[in-house]
Each structure stands twice: as structure tokens, then as C-alpha cells.
Amino acid sequence: MKHPIDTPGTKFEKRDHAVDNLKGVLIILVILGHGGLLTAFKSPSLNFVQEYIYLFHMPLFFGLSALFVKSFSRQYLLRRFLQLMVPFYFFVIIDPTNIPGSGVAPLLLHISFLDIVKTVFIGSGSYLQSALWFLPTLFLCDLFFSVLYKYRFNKIIVLVFGAIFCAVLFSSNRIQMEHDHIPYGIDIAIYIAPLLFLLHYVYKNKSRLLKYNAMLYVAGIILSSFLILYLMPEKMQNGVSRRFDLAQFYVPDTLWGYALICLLSACIFLLFLYIDRVTIFSRIGLYTLPIFIFHTYPWFDGLQYLPPALFLLISVVGDVLVGIALSKLLMKLSPKFSWIGMIA
């Protein structure tokens, strides 16, 4: 099925609703994870849910982006640059951050060479102080995948990348200590590439894989989750997730640990492939990038005095509506906004 990212203007009815449903659910989980909304309840059960979300929500987002990647070409490179990097550069320079000596101010109003290097050319979550690190890392993931996909039958290139991947995998603990200084999350892009190929393979063979009962993939989710939670060592004493967090590069450094993360992501993906119909989540999935960008702004922080459950509801629903509304407004002003990611 051809995806509208390849054919601007394609009607909603021609989209793959299964993928959009998953994207819609994932962006809601991203809002929950980034906002720390679940931890506000100070409930061990909800803290567990928050940590569990991190095991799959970002890997799947990277994986979904690879489903419709074409073999590398200059045209594809330019298009993805416009869709991901132009919004990144634009929002970085206007994004309010804590600047020493200046309080909270946009980078545009306090430009220094060091700030530009750290935020624009390194682009890690630590320097950006926001979730915008995802955009340049996603760009590199798509770029790496498109090149590897084009040369996937070249044994030398496959072996070289395999060696690089193994070096990153087995050195991930050491790399994590330097992660904040690695430009555009190159380490993440290399680490996640095999998972992208796995999900791409699953999607291309979905007609055969969906012949099995969905309970098989439910069992895969339960089994992989159990093994991850009880066998994978905790790496963080503080933070959102103690086992897996791509943003901080807290990742498994063993092949079996990596395989479990891949199994969990693949089974969740396969389960959603059964839901190929229009739902509220598939409609939200049309606007994942604008929702992602605009949810980084503290629209509702002034309501934190409200009970946690009410604040959570307002924040999640509000962030989704703000992202969709601003996307529609920008698209109405000019259809060219579609080329900088204001619609999927």
C-alpha cells in the first residue's frame, strides 16, 4: 500500500490505518512519558507503567519511520531534510531554554557560538533541554536505513555495518557516558538500525504473518516483557526508566537483551496491524510530528494545582488538540507546511 508521505495530497482513506492507529497511540504515550504525568500520582503501579512505556514507544516510532523509506537518493535526502531538520532548526532557535545568566529565554535572543554548537550541531536532549533531539536522530536513522537498504546485497557494506553495530552494542555502557556529546544521536541511529530492518520485514510480509492468531503476538508481548523486566539489569538509579531509555542511551549491551527489545516491538507492531480501520487514534496519527513538536511547550503547567488525574487528562487531550489545531492552521496558511512535517 502506498503511503501519503510518498504522494502528497493522497486522501486519508488510502492510508494504512493500522500504522496510523499505532502512531496515534504512541504519540499519546510520548506525551505521558515526557510530561512525567504518571509519576505525579506517586503510585508504584503508575511508575511501573511509565517505565514500561519506555521499553517500546521510541523504538517503534523510529521503526515506523522506516516502513516507507525508499532506497537512498538525493531527492529522498532533501525531502527528509525538509520534513525533519527544517522544523528542528526553526524550533530550536525559538525554543525557551534555561540559559545561565538569562533565565528562560529563546536561543534566538541569546546566541553564542557555544550555544549554537551544543544545541544546533550536537542536538542532544541534555543541551536542548527538550525532546527535540528526536528529530535529527530520526533524520539520521532514515538516512542510514535508506543507504543500507539500497546496498543490502553488498556483502562488504553489510559486514562493515555489522561490525560497527556490534561495537556500539557491546560498548554501549561506555558510549552512554559520552552520549550528550555525540552529534544528532549517531549512536542511537546505529544501535536501532537492525530493529528498523526487522519491522520493515514484518510490514512487507504482514499478509503472511497476520494469518496467525493474534493471541500468538499477545503471548510474545507477555513473554518478552517478563524476560526484560526480570532478567535485564537496571542501569539507572534516577530518571524515568531504569532499564531502557533511548534518549539517554540506557540500552542493553547484550545480543539477547537487544533481541528481547526487538521481540517486544515487533509483537506490539503486529498486534496493531490487525486494527486496519479508521479510529480516533488513526486520525491523531496523522499529526504525530506537530503534536510531538508542540507538546514540548508548557501549555498547561499553570494548572498543576489541579488533582493529578484532572491535570493528566487536560494535558494529554490539550497537547493533542494544540498540535492538531496548529497543524491545521499552518496548513491553511500554506500547503507548503506539509513539507516541513506539519502533517504526516
N, C-alpha and C positions, 0 to 999 in steps of 0.2 A: 504494500500500500504506500502510495506516495504521500509524503508529509508536506504540509504547507510551508515549512521552513525552506523547502526547495522550490516552492511555487507560490510566491507572494500573491495574496488575493484568493487563494483556494477557500472554498466555503467550509464552514465549520462541520457540515455533515460529512465531508470527505476525510476528516481527521481520524486518527486511530484513537478512539475514545478510551480504550484500555490504558494507553500510555498517558493520556491526559488525566484520567482518574487518579493514576498513581502520582503524577506530578502535583495534582491538587492536594492530595493527602500529604505528600512530602513537604510542600511549602507551609502547610499548617503546622507540621511537626517542627520545621525550622523555626517558625515564629515561637513555638513553645520552648524549644531548646535554647534559642539565643536570648530570649527575654528572661529566662530564669523564672518563668511564671509558675511552673510546677513546684519549684523549691520554696516559693513564698508560703506554701501551706505548711511547711516544716513537717511533712509526713514522710516517714521512711518508704512507704509504698509508692508515693508520687516521686520521691527522689530516685527510686529504682526505675520508674517509668522514664524519667528524664535521662538517666544513664543509658537505658536500653535503646532509646531513640537514636543515640549517637552511634550505635553499632551499625546502622544501615542507612540513615537518611542522607548523609552526604555522599557515601559511596554510590548509592542509587542515583542521585542527581547527576553525578559525573557519568555514570553508566548510561542513563537515558540520553544524555547529550551525544553519545557515540552511536546511537542506533541509526541515525540518519546522516552520519558523516560520510562524505564521499572521499575517494582517493585524492591525495594531495594535488592541488593545482593553485596557481596564483589567484584565480577567481575565488576559490573557496577560502583561501587565506585572507583575502581582502574582505570578504563578506563577514567572516567570523570576527575579524578585527573591528569592523564597524559595529557589529552586534554586541561585542563584549568589551573591547578595550576603549572605545569612544565613551560609552557610559561610565566606565571605570575612571578614566582621566577626568571627565566632567564632574562626577560626583565626589571624587577625592578632593578636588580643589575648593569645593563649596561645602564639604562635609565638616560639621563642627567637631573639633577635637580639642583635647586638653593640651594646650601649648604652654610650656613653662614660661612664667612671667607675663602671660597674656590671658590666662584663664581659658575659657572655652571660646574658640574663635575659628572661623574657616581658614584653611591653609592659604587661601587666596589673599587674606588680609595680613598674613604673617609669613611671607615667603622668605625662606633662606635656603641656601644651597643644600645644607644638610637635611632640612625637612623634605626638600624635593627628592633627594636621593632615597631617603628612608621610605617615604610614602609612595612616591610615584614609580621609582625604579626598583625598589625592593618589594613593596606592596604586601608585606606580611601583616597578619592580624595584629601583632604587637605594635607595629608602627602606625598602622591605620587606626587602631582602636575601634574598629568596626568589622562587620562581616564582609566588607567589600573585597577582602583578599580572595574570595571565591572566584571573582570574575577573571582576573589574569591567570589564575591557576586553571580554571576551566578552559580558557583560551589555549594554554599550553597543552592541556590534556587532549583537546580536539586536534591540535596541530600534530602532536606526537602520534596520535591514533591514525590520523589521515596518512601520515608518512609511512608508518608501519603497515597499515592496511594496503597501501599501494605496493609496497615491497615485501609483502608477507611471504612470497615464494622465493625470495632471495635468501639463501641459507646463511650467507655471511652476515647480512644485516640482522637476521633473526638471532643468530648466535651472539653477535655483539650486544644487541639489546638484552638478551637473556643474561649475559654476564653482568651488564650494568644493573639490571633489575635485582639479581642476586646480591650484588654488592650493596645496593640500597637496603634490601630486605634484611640482610644479616648485620648491617651496620646501623640499623635504624635507631638504636639507643644512643649511639654517638651522634648521629645526624640530628636527632631531636634536640640536643643541646645547642646546636647551631641553627636550628630551623628558622628563627626570627631573622637571621641574616641571609637566608637563601632567597634570591630574587624570584618572585612570582610563583613560589611553591613548586619549583622544579622537582624537588624530592617527592612531593605528592603526585605530580604528573607521572613520574617514572614508576612509583610504587603502585599506582592504581591502574596502570595500563593493562595488565593481564585480566583484571576484572572487567574492563571495558570490552575486551575481546570475548570474554565468556558471555556477557549479557547480549552482545551483538550476535553471537552464535545462537543463543537461546531465542532471540527475536526472529532471526531468519528461519529457524526451524520450529516456530511456535505451533504450526498446524499439526506437526507430528507429536510434539510434547504435550499439547493440550488434549490429546486423546486419552491420556491417563486421568484417573480420578483426582479431583482437586485435593482430596484428603492426603494424597501422597506428598504434596508440597506443604500442606499444613504440618505433616509429620516431620518433614525436612526442616521447617522453621523451628519446631519444638526441639528437635534433636540438636541442631546447630546452636540454638540459643542456650540450651542446657550445657553443652560442652564448652561454649565460650564463657559462660558465667561461672562455671565450676572448675575449669581447667586453665583458663587464660589468666596469667598473673596480673595483678593490679599494678599500674605503673605510676599512678598519681596519688598523692596524699591530699591534695586540694584541687579544686576545679570541678568541671561539670561531669566528666567521665573518667573513671579510674582505669578503664581497660582500652578504650578505643576512641580517639578524637583526632580526625584528620587535620583539623585546623592547627592543632598543637603538635602534630606528627607523633602522637602517642599511639603506636601501631604495633601489631605482632611482629616479632623478628624471627619467626619460625615458619616453615612451609605449612605445617599443619594449622597453625594459627591463622595464616593468610587464607588457607583453604576453607576454614570454618566461616570466616567473614564472607568469602565468595559464595559459599553454600547458602548462607542466610540471605544474602542479597538476591541470589538467583531464585530461591524459592518464593520470596516475597514478590519478586517481579512476575514469576509465572502465575502466582495466585491472582494477581491483578489482571493478567492477560485474559482471564475468564470474564472480566467485567467490561465487555466491549459495548457499552451503551452510554447514552448521554445521562449524566447525573450532575448534581451541583458541584461535585469535585472536578469533573471533566471541564466544566465551564471556568472554575477557578484555575485549572491547569493551563488555560490559555494565557494567563497573565503571571506566570511564575516569576519571570525576571523583574518586571516592575514591582510586584509585591515584595520580592526579595530586596530590591534596592531601597524601596521606600519604608520597609519595616524597620530599617536601621535607625530611623529618626524617632525621637521620643515623643510621639504624638500624644500619648495618654499618660505620661509619667505623673502629671499633676493629679491623677485620680488614684494614686497609690494608697490613699487613706481609706479607700473602699474595702469591703471584705474581699479576701483573695479570690473567691470564686467569681464574684461580680467583676473584679478587675481583670481576671483572666479572660472572661467572656468578652468584655468590651475591647480588650487589647487584641485578641485574635480576630474577632469579627471586624473591628475597626481597621486593623492593619491590612486585612484582605480588601475591604471596601476602599480604603485610601489608595492602595496600589491600583485597583481596577479603575477607580474614578480618574486618577491622574493619567493612567494609560489612555483611557478613552478621550480625555481632554487633549492630550498631546497628539493623539492620532487624528482628532478632529481638526486641530490646528494645521497639521500637515501629515500626509501619509508617509512621508519620509522617516517619521519617527519609528516606523516598523523596522527600519534598517539599523536602528540602534537599540533594539531589544525591547521596545515598549509593548510588544506583543510577541507571543511565542511563534 
